[in-house]
Amino acid sequence: MNRLQGKYVLITGASQGLGRQLAITFAREAAAGLRSRRVVLSV
């Protein structure tokens, strides 16, 4: 449907759960986006 063509979105937590589903949905609607996720490293 491309309802979001030409729009930009910022999605945090896009590696799992709701954030991941939002990223997929926005991509299907042709939005350009920036996705991010938090990575915890143990030292």
C-alpha beads as a LAMMPS data file, in Angstrom:
LAMMPS data file: protein, C-alpha beads

43 atoms
42 bonds

1 atom types
1 bond types

-500.0 500.0 xlo xhi
-500.0 500.0 ylo yhi
-500.0 500.0 zlo zhi

Masses

1 110.0

Atoms # bond

1 1 1 0.000 0.000 0.000
2 1 1 3.003 2.304 0.504
3 1 1 1.147 4.616 2.897
4 1 1 4.453 5.643 4.439
5 1 1 6.477 6.184 1.269
6 1 1 8.772 9.171 1.719
7 1 1 8.439 9.043 5.531
8 1 1 11.185 8.209 8.015
9 1 1 10.867 6.268 11.257
10 1 1 13.204 5.603 14.177
11 1 1 12.596 2.323 15.968
12 1 1 14.441 1.382 19.143
13 1 1 14.512 -2.198 20.350
14 1 1 14.111 -3.520 16.813
15 1 1 15.875 -6.840 17.429
16 1 1 12.960 -8.578 19.118
17 1 1 9.357 -8.363 20.206
18 1 1 7.233 -5.334 19.429
19 1 1 10.141 -3.296 18.037
20 1 1 10.966 -6.034 15.535
21 1 1 7.345 -6.315 14.430
22 1 1 7.096 -2.534 14.020
23 1 1 10.241 -2.530 11.867
24 1 1 8.773 -5.235 9.621
25 1 1 5.415 -3.464 9.348
26 1 1 6.943 -0.081 8.544
27 1 1 9.211 -1.679 5.926
28 1 1 6.178 -3.253 4.273
29 1 1 4.573 0.189 4.120
30 1 1 7.689 1.552 2.337
31 1 1 8.991 3.742 5.156
32 1 1 12.723 4.396 5.304
33 1 1 13.961 3.695 8.789
34 1 1 16.747 3.556 11.282
35 1 1 16.646 0.606 13.642
36 1 1 18.623 0.184 16.824
37 1 1 19.046 -2.361 19.528
38 1 1 20.854 -2.568 22.813
39 1 1 23.681 -5.029 23.195
40 1 1 24.949 -5.856 26.661
41 1 1 28.519 -7.067 26.780
42 1 1 30.043 -8.711 29.810
43 1 1 33.646 -7.959 30.559

Bonds

1 1 1 2
2 1 2 3
3 1 3 4
4 1 4 5
5 1 5 6
6 1 6 7
7 1 7 8
8 1 8 9
9 1 9 10
10 1 10 11
11 1 11 12
12 1 12 13
13 1 13 14
14 1 14 15
15 1 15 16
16 1 16 17
17 1 17 18
18 1 18 19
19 1 19 20
20 1 20 21
21 1 21 22
22 1 22 23
23 1 23 24
24 1 24 25
25 1 25 26
26 1 26 27
27 1 27 28
28 1 28 29
29 1 29 30
30 1 30 31
31 1 31 32
32 1 32 33
33 1 33 34
34 1 34 35
35 1 35 36
36 1 36 37
37 1 37 38
38 1 38 39
39 1 39 40
40 1 40 41
41 1 41 42
42 1 42 43
